[in-house]
Each structure stands twice: as C-alpha cells, then as structure tokens.
Amino acid sequence: MTPSLLETIDSPADLRRLPRAELPRLAQQLRDFVLQSVSQTGGHLSSNLGTVELTIALHYVFNTPWDRLVWDVGHQTYPHKILTGRRDGMRTLRQWGGISGFPRRDESEYDTFGTAHSSTSISAALGMARAARLKGEDRKAVAIIGDGAMTAGMAFEALNNAGVAHAGDAADLLVVLNDNDMSISPPVGALNRYLARLLSGNFYAAAREGAKAVLKKTPLFELARRFEEHAKGMVVPSTIFEEFGFHYVGPIDGHDLDSLIPTLENLRAKRGPHFLHVVTKKGRGYKLAEADPVNYHGPGKFDPAVGLVKPATPPKQTFTQVFGQWLCDMAEADPRLVGITPAMREGSGLVEFQQRFPQRYFDVGIAEQHAVTFAAGLACEGLKPVVAIYSTFLQRGYDQLIHDVAIQNLPVVFALDRAGLVGADGATHAGAYDIAFVRCIPNCSMLTPSDENECRQALTTAFRQDHPVAVRYPRGAGVGVATEAGLSEWPWGKGVVRRRGARLALLAFGTVLDPALAAAEKLDATVVDMRFAKPLDEALVLEIARGHEGLVTIEEGCIAGGAGSAVAECLAAAGLAVPLLQLGLPDRFIEHGDPAKLLAACGLDATGIEQSIRQRFQPRPALAAVNA
C-alpha cells in the first residue's frame, strides 16, 4: 500500500524536499490526522486545525531547528509535533509517559522553548535573536502568537524592547500574529476590537474614502510623508506595531500557502524586527469546530462523524460548577459582589454569572497582573471583588497580590480553580504552590474545602471577611456530596474532627480528606478536616498532638512551605516534640497523565497514604498489627 504524503514526512527536512505544488495536499492530510488523533486522545482541537498551513509554511521556509520557532501558549502545536518526528507519538498525547500537549525542550530539538502559559513567545524569541547576534550565528528567531495572547502586557513589554536597537543593532526577530479571533474565551479589549474592525469590509471602504479626502487637500510631498507614517495605519493595524520599531506586513490569509510562503521567504531575507499579521480560522476544515470553537477548544474523546454529545448519565457536579452557582447566589444576596476573570469565562465557570449580571462581570483578557490590581481598585471603593483564577495563573500576579491587595488589606476573594494536580495539562498547569505562596503573605488567608458542599461554605466564609482570602479547589468533580441551597459559613479558623481513632492522627487539608478517611479505617487513626491552612486551627492541632503519639499532614500541594509546614511551625512554637509525617506533592514537577494515577504515584491515594504511614511508624508493632 502506497503511504500517504504525510507518512513520508519524518522531519522538516523531508517537508522542504517537497514541491510547493504538493503542499496543499499535505495540509489536507495533516488536518485530517489532527482531527482523527485528537478525537481518540482528547486535547486541543480548534486552535490546531487553524494552524495547519501556517505550520507547514514556517517549517518549509525556515531552516528548523537551526532557525528557532517559539510558539506562544503552545496549544496550537500539534501540526508542529506531527511534522517534527512525533506523528506516531500522537497516540500517547497528554498521557502518562507520552508526549506533552505543549512544547517541551526535553521532548524535541524543534521545541525551542517550553510554553503553556500565554504571552511569553516574543520575549523568549527576542532572547534567542540577541544570543545569535552575540555568538555570531546567522539564524532567525520567530515568535508565533495569537491575538488573545497579544492582550497581555508582557507581549507589549517584549515588543517595546525588541524594537530598540542595542549597541546600534536591531534584533533579527519575526513576530507572527496568528489572528483567528480566538482565545479560550472570546477575546476582549481595545486591541482585539481594533484588529477585528480592521478586517471588516465597511472599515476598508471607509479608510479608502478617507485616503481620497487626504489626497485632495494635501500637497504631494506632505501626502507622501503622511502616507508613509499614517495612511497605511488607516487600512491595516501597522501604526501601533511600527511605532514599536517593527516593519509591519499584512494582514494575509493564513490558509493560503501561495501567500504565506513567498511572504515568509521575503521576511527571512530581511534584517531587523518584522511583524507579520496572519488571519486564520479557528476549527478550519471541521465544520462542527468552526461553528463552535469554544467547546471544541479542548474536547475529550469523541466521534468526528458525530461530534460532541452529552453523556447519557449526567456527570457529577464539578467544583467549577459549584463555584459558578455560588457566585450567582451570592450576587443575588449582595449587590456589592463583582466577578473578575482573566480570559477564562468558561474554564472558571462564569458563563451564567455573565448572563445574569453583565454589569458586574469583568473579563480583563489575558492579564493576570491587571486582574488582581483591578480587583484592588474595586475593593477600595467598597465593592466585594471575586477573582476567579486558576491557581497556576495567580502565580503571574503574585507581586500584585502582595503589593496591591495584601499590604492594603483589601477584601478580595481569590477563587483558585485547578488547585493540585490537573492531569493531562501537566506541570505547567498544576496548582501545586498556592498554599505555600499565599500562606506566607501577611493579611492573607487560605481555605481548603474537602468536598462540594464545603467548597460552597468556604466561598461564603471567605466572602464575608474584610481581608484577602483564597479558596482552593481542584479540577473536576468531587466525591458527590450534595450542596446546600443556603449561604452558610464556617466558624472562622476552625477545623473539624471527622473520625476518632488511637495513637495516630491524620490532619487533612482539602480533598485529600476522602483518601485519608479510607486509610484511617485500616490504621484506626483519628482524622481531622483542617479546612484552614491559614489561619491554622492551632488549638485543635495542639489538642490532637497532645492526645496522639504521631501526626500525619496530608495535602495536594507542595510539601515545602505548605500546610504541613504550618503544623510543624505550630508544634515547634509550642515546644511539642511529636513525630510528624508530612505527605504532599514531592519536590519535583509532576508530568501529565491520568489524575488518579498521578495521585497514586505521589502516594496521595488511600493505599499510598496507608503505606507511607506504616513505613514511617513501622517500629511500633501495635500499628503494624492493626488489620493484619
């Protein structure tokens, strides 16, 4: 059987040997492969279907990996992976031991920079371009960034720096704006509206008429000057980028290889910073994804012939859904509540809130730093902001959390979704550090609910405080606990004993309570649902410590500086020398894979908790005899 054209491509060198006339056929086969592959593994779909031709053109024109391609975020790099020797590896995409859903330097020499968070590509590519100049190497650096990622301030910081000549020499950098009007949530902000407006037929017509008016009123010399500096900006969004020192080209059709390849060839031959504006269509080639790119952004497994279908059995309520319902209920009860998201409306569960309370809903774009300080400004005026943000993304606004919120002791609630391990997205998206980095900040508190109803109660408790409070909860569903209808809250800073046992006590922070209870049944141990990582219920900790021979802290977060460390500090301050075992995420980055398997590998399932406890306290025969 004759192999398909795609099957003959094991590296970009193979691609570059193809006649240009064969590339459209390759693009169709590559797009079909992406669709079939993602439908079997799950993963990002809409964004990858939209970058097929662009990926082919970049590898066809540039001498990769010598020339550096830096993909922003990286959820659009499946065609890149397939063309760079990982076609067969796509069957293992985002699975334990398989290839990552994002670029990784240790996975391929073609992945020049590891990504997964937004808006880093221009900075990284600029660093590579400067390094090439310092080393005397004739290589190109290309940053590929989406219009959603261009809403972040970091991208403009990099543009500002890139356009400035260093020691009289500008960097050889090409920025490719992949303008598909597609971030995970609908893009927001003035820049996005500007780009979208420029692509409409009415705007082009108006711009042409405006240029004619200028021509009639202006001397020829003055016309030439104005045309060079300004008139181009009336038709294409060149002015903003050329003011940064870039030579702007575009917009061009990102699915037209006959436009892409000659344009890239021309730009590759030029020196200095250049900006190429490419327009693509999200979900290109798969009608269902084109019609509904948000739901097809990151689908699970599905039948391409049928598309996404609702499961026959309704799934258990997720923590994100619990938050979304709570937000609407609390907004009904308190008109001061405002909701903020940094471009994660769907992911953070704010769709219904936006529909019901549009004037109190703020999507600030991919701008986590701004989101936090914006919330601080709202709080200064007597409102009660709730920032719905992934744990991993709050890391990007850490200075603002300290400087703008905590120092001023403002009542901002941080709803930290995706706390702990996140599964297929891997280390870049894991919420492993929030307990540690929030706990060390004065004025800030950290709540760790163990199930769905506790999550609702914890959010209510946090909202009713007059200082900064974070509530962390994991991705996905809990154990299936029904949520109450009301808005009850916890006694502040108090934990709850869930099981009374002998000798050992397990102090659980968050959703590790359930496996802790299962392990305790085998060990006949006491179990405490601590609820608060800060303020720690020190009175309860000391009471439990004095009544048991050993303590075990359990958390789905980093051990270093985490909740277990808070317990150790409490014991030390009280002068209690009680054996303490701290269980949590190890001091290494956890790879992508099935969440349950990852927790088991970290020893945070019931079996792992039991085994760790038996190993630590093995010298005591009475414990080993329990349930023997």
C-alpha positions as CSV (number, residue, x, y, z in Angstrom):
1,M,0.0,0.0,0.0
2,T,1.4,3.4,-1.0
3,P,2.0,5.6,2.0
4,S,0.2,8.9,2.2
5,L,2.2,12.1,1.7
6,L,2.1,12.8,5.4
7,E,3.6,9.4,6.2
8,T,6.7,10.3,4.2
9,I,7.4,13.3,6.4
10,D,9.5,12.4,9.4
11,S,11.2,15.8,9.8
12,P,11.0,19.3,8.3
13,A,13.9,18.3,6.0
14,D,11.5,15.9,4.3
15,L,8.9,18.6,4.1
16,R,11.4,21.0,2.4
17,R,12.1,18.5,-0.3
18,L,8.5,18.5,-1.5
19,P,7.5,20.6,-4.5
20,R,5.3,23.5,-3.5
21,A,2.5,22.1,-5.5
22,E,2.2,19.2,-3.1
23,L,1.8,21.3,0.0
24,P,-2.0,21.8,-0.2
25,R,-2.4,18.0,-0.4
26,L,-0.1,17.6,2.6
27,A,-2.1,20.3,4.5
28,Q,-5.4,18.3,4.0
29,Q,-3.8,15.1,5.2
30,L,-2.3,16.8,8.2
31,R,-5.6,18.4,9.1
32,D,-7.4,15.1,8.9
33,F,-4.7,13.4,11.0
34,V,-5.0,16.1,13.7
35,L,-8.8,15.6,13.8
36,Q,-8.6,11.8,14.0
37,S,-5.8,11.9,16.5
38,V,-7.4,14.3,18.9
39,S,-10.7,12.6,18.7
40,Q,-9.0,9.4,20.1
41,T,-7.0,11.0,22.9
42,G,-8.7,14.3,23.7
43,G,-6.7,17.6,23.6
44,H,-6.8,20.9,21.9
45,L,-8.6,20.9,18.6
46,S,-9.9,24.2,17.3
47,S,-6.5,26.0,17.7
48,N,-4.6,23.2,15.9
49,L,-6.9,22.9,13.0
50,G,-6.4,26.6,12.4
51,T,-2.6,26.5,12.2
52,V,-2.0,23.7,9.7
53,E,-0.9,25.8,6.7
54,L,1.0,28.3,8.9
55,T,3.0,25.4,10.5
56,I,3.8,23.9,7.1
57,A,4.9,27.3,5.7
58,L,7.1,28.1,8.7
59,H,8.9,24.8,8.5
60,Y,9.1,24.9,4.7
61,V,10.7,28.4,4.7
62,F,12.8,28.4,7.8
63,N,15.7,26.0,8.4
64,T,14.4,24.5,11.6
65,P,15.7,23.6,14.1
66,W,18.6,25.9,13.3
67,D,16.1,28.7,12.9
68,R,14.1,29.0,16.1
69,L,10.3,28.8,16.2
70,V,8.8,29.8,19.5
71,W,5.1,29.0,19.9
72,D,3.0,31.1,22.3
73,V,1.0,29.1,24.8
74,G,1.7,26.0,22.6
75,H,-1.8,24.5,22.5
76,Q,-1.7,25.0,18.7
77,T,1.5,22.9,18.1
78,Y,0.1,19.5,17.2
79,P,0.8,20.0,13.5
80,H,4.3,21.1,14.5
81,K,4.8,18.0,16.6
82,I,3.5,15.8,13.8
83,L,5.9,17.3,11.2
84,T,8.9,17.1,13.6
85,G,9.0,13.3,14.1
86,R,6.3,12.8,16.6
87,R,3.5,11.6,14.3
88,D,3.3,8.1,15.9
89,G,3.7,9.7,19.4
90,M,0.3,11.5,19.0
91,R,-1.5,8.3,20.2
92,T,0.1,8.9,23.6
93,L,-0.7,12.7,23.7
94,R,-1.1,14.0,27.2
95,Q,-0.9,10.5,28.7
96,W,1.5,9.3,31.4
97,G,4.8,8.6,29.6
98,G,3.5,10.1,26.4
99,I,4.2,13.3,24.6
100,S,3.1,16.6,26.1
101,G,0.3,18.7,24.8
102,F,2.7,21.7,24.8
103,P,6.2,22.3,23.5
104,R,9.0,20.9,25.7
105,R,12.7,21.4,25.2
106,D,13.4,17.9,26.5
107,E,11.0,16.3,24.1
108,S,12.4,17.6,20.8
109,E,15.1,19.8,19.5
110,Y,12.3,21.5,17.4
111,D,10.7,22.6,20.7
112,T,13.0,25.6,21.2
113,F,11.2,26.9,24.3
114,G,8.8,25.3,26.7
115,T,5.5,27.0,26.9
116,A,1.9,26.6,28.2
117,H,1.2,30.0,29.8
118,S,0.3,32.9,27.5
119,S,2.3,35.8,26.0
120,T,5.9,34.6,26.6
121,S,6.9,33.9,23.0
122,I,8.1,37.4,21.9
123,S,10.3,37.7,25.0
124,A,11.9,34.3,24.5
125,A,12.4,34.7,20.8
126,L,14.0,38.1,21.3
127,G,16.4,36.5,23.8
128,M,17.3,33.9,21.2
129,A,17.8,36.5,18.5
130,R,20.1,38.5,20.8
131,A,22.0,35.4,21.7
132,A,22.5,34.5,18.0
133,R,23.9,38.0,17.4
134,L,26.3,37.8,20.4
135,K,27.5,34.4,19.2
136,G,27.9,35.4,15.6
137,E,25.4,32.9,14.4
138,D,23.2,33.6,11.3
139,R,19.9,32.3,12.5
140,K,16.4,33.6,12.6
141,A,14.1,33.7,15.6
142,V,10.3,33.5,15.0
143,A,7.6,34.1,17.7
144,I,4.1,32.8,16.8
145,I,1.5,34.5,19.0
146,G,-2.3,34.6,18.9
147,D,-4.5,37.6,19.1
148,G,-5.7,36.5,22.5
149,A,-2.2,36.4,23.9
150,M,-1.5,39.8,22.4
151,T,-3.9,41.3,25.1
152,A,-1.3,40.6,27.8
153,G,1.1,43.4,28.9
154,M,4.1,41.1,28.7
155,A,3.8,40.8,24.9
156,F,4.0,44.6,24.6
157,E,6.9,44.8,27.0
158,A,8.7,42.5,24.7
159,L,7.7,44.4,21.5
160,N,8.9,47.6,23.2
161,N,12.3,46.1,23.9
162,A,12.6,44.3,20.6
163,G,12.2,47.5,18.5
164,V,15.0,49.3,20.2
165,A,18.4,48.8,18.6
166,H,21.0,47.5,21.1
167,A,24.5,48.9,20.5
168,G,23.2,50.3,17.2
169,D,22.0,47.0,16.0
170,A,18.3,45.8,16.0
171,A,17.4,42.2,16.6
172,D,16.6,39.8,13.7
173,L,13.2,38.9,15.0
174,L,10.0,37.9,13.2
175,V,6.7,38.1,15.2
176,V,3.8,36.3,13.5
177,L,0.4,37.3,14.8
178,N,-2.0,34.4,14.3
179,D,-5.2,36.4,14.3
180,N,-8.1,34.0,14.5
181,D,-10.2,36.0,17.0
182,M,-9.7,33.0,19.3
183,S,-8.6,32.9,22.8
184,I,-10.2,30.3,25.1
185,S,-12.9,32.7,26.0
186,P,-13.9,35.3,23.4
187,P,-11.1,37.9,23.3
188,V,-11.8,41.2,24.9
189,G,-10.2,44.6,25.0
190,A,-9.4,47.6,22.8
191,L,-6.7,45.8,20.8
192,N,-8.9,42.9,19.8
193,R,-11.7,45.2,18.8
194,Y,-9.2,47.3,16.7
195,L,-7.9,44.2,14.9
196,A,-11.4,42.9,14.2
197,R,-12.7,46.2,13.0
198,L,-9.8,46.5,10.5
199,L,-10.8,43.2,8.8
200,S,-14.4,44.3,8.1
201,G,-15.4,45.4,4.6
202,N,-17.0,48.6,5.8
203,F,-13.9,49.7,7.5
204,Y,-11.7,49.1,4.5
205,A,-14.2,51.1,2.4
206,A,-14.2,54.0,4.8
207,A,-10.4,54.0,5.0
208,R,-10.1,54.2,1.2
209,E,-12.6,57.2,1.1
210,G,-10.6,58.9,3.9
211,A,-7.4,58.5,2.0
212,K,-9.0,60.1,-1.1
213,A,-10.1,63.0,1.1
214,V,-6.5,63.5,2.3
215,L,-5.2,63.4,-1.3
216,K,-7.5,66.2,-2.4
217,K,-6.4,68.5,0.5
218,T,-2.7,67.8,0.8
219,P,0.4,68.8,-1.3
220,L,2.1,65.9,-2.9
221,F,5.2,66.0,-0.6
222,E,3.1,66.2,2.5
223,L,0.9,63.4,1.2
224,A,3.9,61.1,0.7
225,R,5.1,61.8,4.3
226,R,1.7,61.2,5.8
227,F,1.0,58.2,3.7
228,E,4.3,56.7,4.8
229,E,3.7,57.4,8.5
230,H,0.0,57.2,9.0
231,A,-2.2,56.4,6.0
232,K,-1.1,52.8,6.0
233,G,-2.4,52.5,9.5
234,M,-5.9,53.5,8.3
235,V,-6.1,50.3,6.3
236,V,-4.1,47.8,8.3
237,P,-3.0,47.8,12.0
238,S,0.5,48.8,11.1
239,T,0.8,52.0,13.1
240,I,0.8,50.5,16.5
241,F,3.5,48.0,15.7
242,E,5.6,50.2,13.6
243,E,5.7,52.7,16.5
244,F,7.5,49.9,18.4
245,G,10.1,49.8,15.6
246,F,8.8,46.8,13.6
247,H,8.2,46.6,9.9
248,Y,4.6,45.5,9.5
249,V,3.3,43.2,6.8
250,G,-0.2,42.0,6.4
251,P,-2.8,41.0,7.0
252,I,-2.6,37.9,4.8
253,D,-4.7,34.8,4.6
254,G,-3.1,32.2,6.9
255,H,-4.6,29.3,4.9
256,D,-3.2,30.4,1.6
257,L,0.1,28.7,1.1
258,D,0.7,30.7,-2.1
259,S,0.6,33.9,0.0
260,L,2.3,32.6,3.2
261,I,5.4,31.0,1.6
262,P,6.5,33.9,-0.6
263,T,5.9,36.4,2.2
264,L,7.9,34.4,4.8
265,E,10.7,33.9,2.2
266,N,10.9,37.7,1.8
267,L,10.9,38.3,5.5
268,R,13.5,35.6,6.1
269,A,15.9,37.5,3.9
270,K,15.4,40.8,5.8
271,R,17.3,42.0,8.9
272,G,15.8,43.6,11.9
273,P,12.4,43.2,13.6
274,H,9.4,42.4,11.5
275,F,5.8,41.8,12.2
276,L,3.6,39.5,10.1
277,H,-0.2,39.6,10.6
278,V,-1.8,36.3,9.5
279,V,-5.5,35.7,9.6
280,T,-6.7,32.2,10.2
281,K,-10.0,30.5,11.0
282,K,-10.4,28.5,14.2
283,G,-11.5,24.9,13.7
284,R,-10.6,25.2,10.0
285,G,-11.8,22.2,7.9
286,Y,-14.1,20.7,10.6
287,K,-17.5,22.4,10.3
288,L,-18.5,21.5,13.9
289,A,-15.4,23.1,15.3
290,E,-15.7,26.1,13.1
291,A,-19.3,26.6,14.3
292,D,-18.5,26.1,18.0
293,P,-14.7,26.7,18.6
294,V,-15.0,27.2,22.3
295,N,-16.5,23.8,23.1
296,Y,-14.0,22.2,20.6
297,H,-11.1,24.1,22.1
298,G,-10.2,21.2,24.4
299,P,-12.6,18.3,23.9
300,G,-12.2,14.8,25.3
301,K,-12.5,11.7,23.1
302,F,-15.3,11.9,20.5
303,D,-16.5,10.5,17.2
304,P,-15.6,13.1,14.5
305,A,-18.6,11.9,12.4
306,V,-21.0,12.7,15.2
307,G,-19.2,15.4,17.2
308,L,-19.5,16.2,20.9
309,V,-22.5,14.6,22.6
310,K,-23.8,14.9,26.1
311,P,-23.2,11.8,28.2
312,A,-26.2,9.6,28.8
313,T,-25.7,9.7,32.5
314,P,-25.3,13.3,33.9
315,P,-21.8,13.6,35.3
316,K,-21.2,14.6,38.9
317,Q,-21.2,18.2,39.7
318,T,-17.7,19.7,39.3
319,F,-16.1,22.2,41.7
320,T,-16.1,24.8,39.0
321,Q,-19.9,24.4,38.7
322,V,-20.2,24.7,42.4
323,F,-18.3,27.9,42.3
324,G,-20.4,29.2,39.4
325,Q,-23.7,28.6,41.1
326,W,-22.4,30.0,44.4
327,L,-21.3,33.2,42.6
328,C,-24.7,33.8,41.2
329,D,-26.4,33.0,44.5
330,M,-24.1,35.4,46.4
331,A,-24.5,38.1,43.8
332,E,-28.3,37.9,44.3
333,A,-27.7,38.3,48.1
334,D,-25.1,41.0,48.0
335,P,-25.1,43.7,45.3
336,R,-21.5,44.6,46.1
337,L,-20.2,41.4,44.6
338,V,-18.4,41.7,41.3
339,G,-16.8,38.9,39.3
340,I,-13.4,39.1,37.5
341,T,-11.8,36.6,35.2
342,P,-8.5,36.9,33.2
343,A,-10.0,35.4,29.9
344,M,-11.3,32.2,31.5
345,R,-15.0,32.7,31.5
346,E,-15.9,29.1,30.5
347,G,-13.0,27.4,32.4
348,S,-13.7,29.2,35.7
349,G,-17.5,28.8,35.5
350,L,-18.6,32.4,34.9
351,V,-20.9,31.9,31.9
352,E,-24.2,32.1,33.9
353,F,-22.9,34.9,36.0
354,Q,-22.1,37.0,32.9
355,Q,-25.6,36.3,31.5
356,R,-27.4,37.2,34.7
357,F,-25.1,40.1,36.0
358,P,-23.5,41.5,32.9
359,Q,-22.8,44.9,34.6
360,R,-20.9,43.2,37.4
361,Y,-18.9,40.8,35.2
362,F,-15.4,41.8,34.1
363,D,-13.2,39.8,31.7
364,V,-9.9,41.6,31.6
365,G,-8.2,39.5,29.0
366,I,-5.1,37.5,29.5
367,A,-3.8,40.0,32.1
368,E,-3.5,38.4,35.5
369,Q,-1.5,41.2,37.0
370,H,-4.1,43.7,35.9
371,A,-6.9,41.4,37.2
372,V,-5.5,41.5,40.7
373,T,-4.8,45.2,40.9
374,F,-8.2,46.0,39.2
375,A,-9.9,44.0,41.9
376,A,-7.9,46.0,44.5
377,G,-9.2,49.2,42.9
378,L,-12.8,48.0,43.1
379,A,-12.3,46.9,46.7
380,C,-11.1,50.4,47.6
381,E,-14.4,51.8,46.5
382,G,-16.5,49.4,48.8
383,L,-17.2,46.6,46.3
384,K,-16.5,43.0,47.0
385,P,-14.5,41.5,44.1
386,V,-14.2,37.8,43.5
387,V,-11.3,36.9,41.2
388,A,-11.9,33.6,39.5
389,I,-8.5,32.4,38.5
390,Y,-6.6,29.1,38.1
391,S,-4.1,28.5,40.8
392,T,-1.3,28.3,38.3
393,F,-2.3,31.7,36.8
394,L,-2.3,33.6,40.1
395,Q,1.4,33.0,40.2
396,R,1.6,35.5,37.4
397,G,0.0,38.2,39.6
398,Y,2.0,37.5,42.7
399,D,3.6,40.9,43.1
400,Q,0.1,42.5,42.8
401,L,-1.3,40.0,45.4
402,I,1.3,41.2,47.9
403,H,1.7,44.9,47.0
404,D,-1.7,45.9,45.9
405,V,-4.1,43.7,47.8
406,A,-2.4,42.3,50.9
407,I,-0.4,45.3,52.1
408,Q,-3.6,47.4,51.9
409,N,-5.6,44.5,53.5
410,L,-8.4,44.7,50.9
411,P,-11.3,42.3,50.9
412,V,-10.7,40.4,47.7
413,V,-11.7,36.8,47.3
414,F,-9.5,34.6,45.1
415,A,-11.3,31.5,43.9
416,L,-8.4,29.2,42.9
417,D,-9.6,26.6,40.5
418,R,-7.4,23.8,39.3
419,A,-5.6,23.5,42.7
420,G,-3.4,20.5,43.0
421,L,-2.7,18.2,40.0
422,V,-4.6,18.8,36.8
423,G,-3.9,15.6,34.8
424,A,-3.3,15.9,31.1
425,D,-2.1,19.6,31.1
426,G,0.9,18.6,33.3
427,A,3.3,20.6,35.3
428,T,2.7,24.0,33.7
429,H,-0.9,24.0,34.8
430,A,-0.7,22.2,38.2
431,G,-1.8,24.3,41.2
432,A,1.0,22.9,43.4
433,Y,2.2,26.0,45.2
434,D,-0.8,28.2,46.2
435,I,-0.9,27.1,49.9
436,A,2.8,27.9,50.2
437,F,2.8,31.2,48.4
438,V,-0.4,32.5,50.0
439,R,0.3,31.3,53.5
440,C,3.5,33.4,53.8
441,I,1.7,36.7,53.0
442,P,0.5,38.8,55.9
443,N,-3.2,39.5,56.0
444,C,-4.0,36.7,53.6
445,S,-5.9,33.5,54.5
446,M,-6.2,30.2,52.7
447,L,-9.2,27.9,52.9
448,T,-9.1,24.2,51.8
449,P,-12.6,22.7,51.4
450,S,-12.8,18.9,51.2
451,D,-15.9,18.4,49.1
452,E,-18.5,20.2,47.0
453,N,-20.6,21.5,49.9
454,E,-17.6,22.5,51.9
455,C,-16.5,24.4,48.8
456,R,-19.7,26.4,48.8
457,Q,-19.4,27.1,52.5
458,A,-15.8,28.1,52.2
459,L,-16.6,30.6,49.5
460,T,-19.3,32.1,51.6
461,T,-17.0,32.3,54.6
462,A,-14.3,33.9,52.5
463,F,-16.6,36.5,51.0
464,R,-17.8,37.6,54.4
465,Q,-14.3,38.5,55.6
466,D,-12.8,42.0,55.4
467,H,-9.4,41.0,54.3
468,P,-7.9,38.9,51.4
469,V,-8.9,35.3,51.3
470,A,-8.1,32.5,48.9
471,V,-10.2,29.3,48.5
472,R,-8.6,26.5,46.6
473,Y,-10.4,23.6,44.9
474,P,-9.4,21.0,42.3
475,R,-10.4,20.4,38.7
476,G,-13.2,18.1,38.0
477,A,-15.8,16.5,40.3
478,G,-15.6,15.7,44.0
479,V,-17.0,12.7,45.9
480,G,-20.6,13.5,45.0
481,V,-21.7,15.4,48.1
482,A,-24.9,17.4,47.6
483,T,-24.6,21.2,48.0
484,E,-27.0,23.1,50.3
485,A,-29.2,25.8,49.0
486,G,-28.3,28.4,51.5
487,L,-25.2,30.5,52.1
488,S,-24.0,29.1,55.4
489,E,-20.4,29.7,56.6
490,W,-17.8,28.1,58.8
491,P,-16.6,29.2,62.2
492,W,-13.5,31.2,61.3
493,G,-10.3,29.3,61.6
494,K,-11.7,26.1,63.0
495,G,-11.2,22.5,61.8
496,V,-13.5,19.5,62.4
497,V,-12.6,16.0,63.7
498,R,-14.1,13.5,61.3
499,R,-13.0,10.3,62.9
500,R,-11.7,9.3,66.3
501,G,-9.0,6.7,66.5
502,A,-6.0,5.7,68.5
503,R,-2.3,6.6,68.5
504,L,-2.0,8.4,65.2
505,A,-3.9,11.5,63.8
506,L,-4.2,12.4,60.2
507,L,-4.7,16.1,59.5
508,A,-6.2,16.5,56.0
509,F,-6.2,19.8,54.1
510,G,-8.7,19.8,51.2
511,T,-10.0,17.0,49.0
512,V,-7.4,14.5,50.3
513,L,-9.8,14.1,53.2
514,D,-11.6,11.2,51.5
515,P,-8.5,9.0,50.9
516,A,-7.3,10.0,54.4
517,L,-10.5,8.6,55.9
518,A,-10.1,5.4,53.9
519,A,-6.6,4.9,55.1
520,A,-7.6,5.7,58.7
521,E,-10.0,2.9,58.6
522,K,-7.1,0.5,58.0
523,L,-5.0,2.2,60.7
524,D,-7.6,3.0,63.3
525,A,-6.4,6.6,63.2
526,T,-8.0,9.9,64.1
527,V,-8.8,12.2,61.1
528,V,-9.2,15.9,61.2
529,D,-10.7,18.0,58.4
530,M,-8.5,21.1,58.9
531,R,-10.4,23.4,56.5
532,F,-8.0,26.3,57.0
533,A,-4.3,26.3,56.0
534,K,-4.2,29.8,57.3
535,P,-5.3,30.7,59.9
536,L,-4.3,27.3,61.2
537,D,-6.5,25.9,64.0
538,E,-3.6,25.8,66.4
539,A,-5.7,25.0,69.4
540,L,-7.1,21.9,67.7
541,V,-3.6,20.9,66.4
542,L,-2.1,21.1,69.9
543,E,-5.0,19.2,71.4
544,I,-4.7,16.4,68.9
545,A,-0.9,16.4,69.2
546,R,-1.1,16.0,73.0
547,G,-3.5,13.1,72.6
548,H,-1.7,11.1,70.0
549,E,1.8,9.6,69.5
550,G,2.2,10.9,66.0
551,L,0.7,13.2,63.5
552,V,0.4,13.0,59.7
553,T,-0.4,16.0,57.5
554,I,-1.9,15.4,54.0
555,E,-2.3,18.0,51.3
556,E,-2.4,18.0,47.5
557,G,0.2,20.7,47.3
558,C,3.9,21.1,47.6
559,I,5.3,19.9,51.0
560,A,7.9,22.7,51.1
561,G,6.2,25.6,52.9
562,G,2.8,24.1,52.7
563,A,0.1,23.2,55.2
564,G,2.2,20.5,56.8
565,S,4.9,23.1,57.4
566,A,2.4,25.3,59.2
567,V,1.6,22.4,61.5
568,A,5.4,21.8,62.1
569,E,5.8,25.5,62.9
570,C,2.9,25.4,65.4
571,L,4.3,22.3,67.2
572,A,7.8,23.9,67.4
573,A,6.4,27.2,68.7
574,A,4.6,25.3,71.5
575,G,7.6,23.2,72.3
576,L,5.9,19.9,71.4
577,A,8.2,17.2,70.1
578,V,5.6,15.0,68.4
579,P,6.7,12.8,65.5
580,L,5.3,14.4,62.3
581,L,5.0,12.9,58.8
582,Q,4.2,15.4,56.0
583,L,2.6,14.0,52.9
584,G,2.0,16.0,49.8
585,L,3.5,16.7,46.3
586,P,7.2,15.9,46.1
587,D,9.8,18.5,45.3
588,R,9.7,17.9,41.6
589,F,7.4,18.8,38.7
590,I,4.7,16.2,38.1
591,E,4.2,15.1,34.5
592,H,1.0,14.9,32.6
593,G,-1.3,11.8,32.9
594,D,-4.5,10.5,34.4
595,P,-5.1,12.4,37.6
596,A,-5.9,9.3,39.7
597,K,-2.7,7.6,38.5
598,L,-0.7,10.8,39.3
599,L,-2.1,11.0,42.8
600,A,-1.2,7.3,43.3
601,A,2.3,7.9,42.0
602,C,2.7,10.7,44.6
603,G,1.4,8.5,47.4
604,L,-1.8,10.6,47.9
605,D,-4.4,7.9,47.3
606,A,-5.7,5.8,50.2
607,T,-3.2,3.0,49.6
608,G,-0.3,5.3,49.3
609,I,-1.2,7.2,52.4
610,E,-1.5,4.0,54.4
611,Q,1.8,2.6,53.1
612,S,3.7,5.8,53.9
613,I,2.3,5.9,57.4
614,R,3.1,2.2,58.0
615,Q,6.6,2.7,56.7
616,R,7.2,5.9,58.8
617,F,5.8,4.4,62.1
618,Q,6.8,0.8,61.3
619,P,8.9,0.3,64.5
620,R,5.7,0.3,66.6
621,P,4.4,-3.3,66.4
622,A,1.0,-2.3,67.6
623,L,0.4,-0.2,64.5
624,A,1.6,-2.9,62.2
625,A,-0.8,-5.4,63.8
626,V,-3.9,-3.3,63.0
627,N,-6.0,-5.1,60.4
628,A,-3.2,-7.6,59.9
